[in-house]
Amino acid sequence: MKKKIAVLLSGLARCEEENFKFLKNLFKDYDFKILPLIWKNQKNLDSFKRIYFLEDIKEIEQNNWSYEISKIKYVFGEENRSYKLENIFHMWHSIEENTKYLENYSIKNNINFDYVCRFRGDLYSKSKNFDISKYINKINNNEIIFPENFHSRGLNDLFFITNFKTFLKFKECIEYLKIFINESRPLSSEYFFYHFIRNKSIKIKIIKNFKVNLFGEENKSHENYTLQPTKKAYIPLIDKIHLKYIKYKLRFLKKFNF
């Protein structure tokens, strides 16, 4: 019997034909189930349902995060060009709610998922016929596996896999994001993710020679240097130490992990 893996698609209803082909090929050795939880009032829902063969989609409202954003003290220099503060909250809120949806779905339908994958809908890979099963099947409690790329300023928040029990810790990511802000750390999604994983004592593993790619240009404002940060661009010394640590740790894991 094939092991079961839940694939969580959160937030924006991104969809490309090649994404599903990539997903289907990647998890060909598993019984995988796509569990989408997206924001309401998106225009391309019919295409989203058709491409991923979905019958039901859970939709949620976007929250207003103005109060939380007002408490942010520091950001990285590329904030407002490469990422927006409100989008960090929207993304992690959708992941948190998707995790709750996953838990409720598994109880309601009496399905015991072995693994869970966070998957953004515009991902694909040039690593054709990559056998990811030998890495997934080695996952233990409190372990998380990543592709080797997109670890800018911390950890890749586009694609990662844990076992079912470990993924349920993401029900607490917004609560920890508020704690993270109160600690006056510079905010980016990847840097927050590194601290969240560290706080939850989850062990990082990197799949060497497995990379994911994005369709199109997700952020066309990246090179627009007239866009200045909306908060003070500053990295305290303790955070500089953390950034150096994760940089060299990831290099080590890419070389020796698995």
C-alpha positions as CSV (number, residue, x, y, z in Angstrom):
1,M,0.0,0.0,0.0
2,K,1.3,3.4,-0.9
3,K,2.0,5.9,1.8
4,K,-0.2,9.0,1.9
5,I,1.0,12.6,1.5
6,A,-1.2,15.7,1.8
7,V,-0.2,18.6,-0.5
8,L,-1.2,22.0,0.9
9,L,-1.9,24.8,-1.6
10,S,-2.4,28.0,0.4
11,G,-3.3,31.7,-0.3
12,L,-3.2,32.7,-4.0
13,A,-4.8,30.3,-6.5
14,R,-1.7,30.1,-8.6
15,C,-2.0,27.5,-11.4
16,E,0.0,26.3,-14.3
17,E,-0.4,23.0,-16.3
18,E,3.2,22.2,-15.7
19,N,2.8,22.5,-11.9
20,F,0.4,19.6,-11.7
21,K,2.6,17.5,-14.0
22,F,5.6,18.2,-11.8
23,L,3.6,17.4,-8.7
24,K,2.2,14.2,-10.1
25,N,5.6,13.0,-11.2
26,L,7.3,14.0,-8.0
27,F,4.8,12.0,-5.8
28,K,4.2,9.1,-8.2
29,D,5.1,6.6,-5.5
30,Y,2.6,8.1,-3.0
31,D,-1.2,8.4,-2.7
32,F,-1.3,12.2,-2.6
33,K,-4.2,14.4,-1.8
34,I,-4.3,18.1,-2.6
35,L,-5.9,20.2,0.1
36,P,-6.4,23.8,-1.0
37,L,-7.1,26.7,1.3
38,I,-7.1,30.0,-0.6
39,W,-8.3,33.5,-0.3
40,K,-11.8,34.5,-1.3
41,N,-12.8,36.4,-4.5
42,Q,-10.1,35.2,-6.8
43,K,-10.8,35.3,-10.5
44,N,-9.1,32.1,-11.8
45,L,-10.8,29.5,-9.6
46,D,-12.2,27.6,-12.6
47,S,-8.7,27.1,-14.0
48,F,-7.4,26.3,-10.5
49,K,-10.0,23.6,-10.1
50,R,-9.5,22.2,-13.6
51,I,-5.7,22.0,-13.5
52,Y,-5.5,20.3,-10.0
53,F,-8.7,18.2,-10.5
54,L,-10.3,19.7,-7.5
55,E,-14.0,19.3,-6.4
56,D,-13.9,21.3,-3.2
57,I,-11.9,24.4,-2.2
58,K,-11.8,26.0,1.2
59,E,-11.8,29.8,1.0
60,I,-10.9,32.3,3.8
61,E,-11.0,36.0,4.1
62,Q,-7.7,38.0,4.3
63,N,-7.2,39.6,7.7
64,N,-6.2,43.2,8.3
65,W,-2.7,43.1,9.8
66,S,-2.2,46.9,10.2
67,Y,-1.8,46.7,13.9
68,E,0.8,44.0,13.8
69,I,2.7,45.7,11.0
70,S,2.8,49.0,13.0
71,K,4.8,47.1,15.7
72,I,7.5,46.0,13.2
73,K,10.8,47.9,14.0
74,Y,13.3,46.6,11.5
75,V,13.3,45.1,8.0
76,F,15.9,44.1,5.4
77,G,16.9,46.6,2.7
78,E,15.0,44.8,0.0
79,E,11.7,45.2,1.8
80,N,9.0,46.9,-0.3
81,R,10.9,45.9,-3.5
82,S,11.2,42.1,-3.1
83,Y,8.6,41.5,-0.5
84,K,5.7,43.3,1.2
85,L,5.1,43.1,5.0
86,E,1.4,42.5,4.7
87,N,2.0,39.6,2.3
88,I,4.2,37.8,4.9
89,F,1.2,37.9,7.3
90,H,-1.2,36.8,4.6
91,M,1.0,33.9,3.6
92,W,1.7,32.5,7.1
93,H,-1.9,33.0,8.1
94,S,-3.1,30.9,5.1
95,I,-0.5,28.2,5.9
96,E,-1.7,28.1,9.5
97,E,-5.3,27.8,8.5
98,N,-4.4,25.2,5.9
99,T,-2.8,23.2,8.6
100,K,-5.9,23.4,10.8
101,Y,-8.0,22.4,7.7
102,L,-5.6,19.4,7.2
103,E,-6.0,18.2,10.8
104,N,-9.8,18.5,10.6
105,Y,-10.0,16.8,7.2
106,S,-7.9,13.9,8.4
107,I,-10.2,13.4,11.5
108,K,-13.4,13.9,9.6
109,N,-12.5,11.5,6.8
110,N,-10.5,9.1,9.0
111,I,-7.4,9.4,6.8
112,N,-4.0,8.9,8.3
113,F,-1.6,11.0,6.3
114,D,2.1,9.9,6.6
115,Y,3.6,13.2,5.2
116,V,2.6,16.7,4.4
117,C,4.1,19.0,1.7
118,R,3.8,22.8,1.5
119,F,3.6,23.5,-2.2
120,R,3.3,26.8,-3.9
121,G,1.2,26.6,-7.1
122,D,3.7,28.1,-9.5
123,L,6.6,25.7,-8.8
124,Y,8.2,23.3,-11.1
125,S,11.6,21.6,-11.3
126,K,14.3,21.1,-14.0
127,S,15.3,18.0,-12.1
128,K,13.5,15.5,-14.3
129,N,12.4,12.1,-12.8
130,F,14.0,13.0,-9.5
131,D,13.4,10.2,-6.9
132,I,12.3,12.1,-3.9
133,S,10.8,9.1,-2.1
134,K,14.1,7.9,-0.7
135,Y,14.4,11.2,1.1
136,I,10.8,11.5,2.2
137,N,10.7,8.0,3.6
138,K,13.7,8.9,5.9
139,I,11.8,11.7,7.6
140,N,11.4,11.3,11.4
141,N,9.5,13.3,13.9
142,N,10.7,16.9,14.2
143,E,12.5,16.8,10.9
144,I,11.9,19.0,7.8
145,I,13.3,18.5,4.3
146,F,13.9,21.3,1.7
147,P,15.2,21.6,-1.9
148,E,18.6,23.1,-1.9
149,N,17.6,26.5,-3.3
150,F,15.6,29.6,-2.4
151,H,17.0,29.9,1.0
152,S,17.4,33.7,0.8
153,R,17.8,35.3,4.3
154,G,16.8,32.1,6.0
155,L,14.8,29.0,4.9
156,N,12.8,28.3,1.8
157,D,9.1,28.9,2.5
158,L,7.8,27.8,-1.0
159,F,8.3,24.0,-0.7
160,F,9.0,21.8,2.3
161,I,7.9,18.4,3.7
162,T,7.5,16.9,7.2
163,N,5.7,14.0,8.6
164,F,2.1,14.6,9.6
165,K,2.7,15.1,13.3
166,T,5.5,17.6,12.8
167,F,3.5,19.7,10.3
168,L,0.8,20.3,12.9
169,K,3.2,22.7,14.7
170,F,2.4,25.2,11.9
171,K,-0.9,25.8,13.6
172,E,1.1,28.2,15.8
173,C,3.0,30.2,13.2
174,I,1.1,33.4,13.5
175,E,1.4,33.4,17.3
176,Y,5.1,33.0,16.9
177,L,5.3,35.7,14.2
178,K,3.9,38.1,16.8
179,I,6.6,37.0,19.3
180,F,9.2,37.4,16.6
181,I,8.1,41.0,16.0
182,N,8.1,41.8,19.7
183,E,11.7,40.7,19.8
184,S,12.6,43.5,17.4
185,R,14.1,41.2,14.8
186,P,14.3,42.3,11.1
187,L,11.4,40.8,9.3
188,S,11.5,38.7,6.1
189,S,9.5,35.6,5.6
190,E,12.6,33.3,5.2
191,Y,14.3,34.7,8.3
192,F,11.1,34.4,10.4
193,F,10.8,30.8,9.1
194,Y,14.4,30.0,10.3
195,H,13.5,31.2,13.8
196,F,10.2,29.3,13.8
197,I,11.9,26.0,12.9
198,R,14.6,26.7,15.5
199,N,12.0,27.5,18.2
200,K,10.1,24.3,17.5
201,S,13.4,22.3,17.6
202,I,12.8,20.9,14.1
203,K,15.9,19.5,12.4
204,I,16.7,20.8,8.9
205,K,17.6,18.5,6.1
206,I,18.5,19.5,2.5
207,I,17.9,17.4,-0.6
208,K,21.1,17.8,-2.6
209,N,20.8,18.4,-6.4
210,F,17.0,19.0,-6.1
211,K,15.9,22.5,-7.0
212,V,12.6,24.1,-7.5
213,N,11.9,26.9,-9.9
214,L,9.2,29.6,-10.3
215,F,7.1,30.2,-13.5
216,G,7.3,33.8,-14.7
217,E,8.5,36.8,-12.8
218,E,6.7,36.8,-9.5
219,N,8.1,40.2,-8.4
220,K,8.7,42.6,-11.2
221,S,9.5,45.4,-8.8
222,H,12.7,43.6,-7.5
223,E,15.0,45.8,-9.5
224,N,13.1,49.1,-8.9
225,Y,15.5,50.8,-6.5
226,T,13.2,53.8,-6.2
227,L,11.1,51.8,-3.9
228,Q,12.4,52.3,-0.4
229,P,11.8,50.2,2.7
230,T,8.7,51.2,4.7
231,K,10.5,50.5,8.0
232,K,14.0,51.1,9.2
233,A,16.4,48.8,7.3
234,Y,18.7,47.6,10.0
235,I,20.2,44.2,11.2
236,P,21.1,44.1,14.9
237,L,24.3,42.2,15.8
238,I,22.6,39.1,17.1
239,D,20.7,38.8,13.9
240,K,23.9,39.2,11.8
241,I,25.2,36.2,13.8
242,H,22.1,34.2,13.1
243,L,22.3,35.0,9.4
244,K,25.9,33.9,9.2
245,Y,25.1,30.8,11.1
246,I,22.2,29.7,8.9
247,K,24.3,30.6,5.7
248,Y,27.2,28.2,6.7
249,K,24.9,25.6,8.2
250,L,23.0,25.4,4.9
251,R,26.3,25.0,3.0
252,F,27.2,22.2,5.3
253,L,23.9,20.5,5.0
254,K,23.9,20.7,1.2
255,K,27.3,19.0,1.1
256,F,26.7,16.3,3.8
257,N,23.0,15.9,4.4
258,F,21.3,12.6,3.3
